[in-house]
Amino acid sequence: MAQSYGFRNWNTALAMTRRNSIEISIENLGIGKRFAGSYLGHAVSGKILGVTRTPVGGVYRIEVHLDHPVDVVASKHFSGFRQRIAARINRDCEPVLASGQRGPGLSVDLLL
């Protein structure tokens, strides 16, 4: 995906985007918008299906449909591919746990 935008790899694309653009915040997200980010160590892109507030202050639930399924299982014996994901993010679009503490999950790094 990074190469289709003229970058050598995902890390270069992310670094250049963060350097040259404003930071993404929850206010920038909306239904139907396209995004790029990461999910459990995989570079992903897709479409936002929904963003809702949770009862925990500063924590939001985001639902997305990824362009390509990702394997969420770290095993040599079987795979578990996911294309629709519901995750929790904070105001800065970083992954958080239900309690609001930073954790693994989906991060939205840029809007396409």
PyMOL commands that set and color helices and strands:
alter all, ss='L'
color gray80, all
select helices_A, chain A and resi 3-5+10-20+26-28
alter helices_A, ss='H'
color red, helices_A
select strands_A, chain A and resi 34-39+42-53+59-71+81-90+106-111
alter strands_A, ss='S'
color yellow, strands_A
deselect
rebuild
show_as cartoon
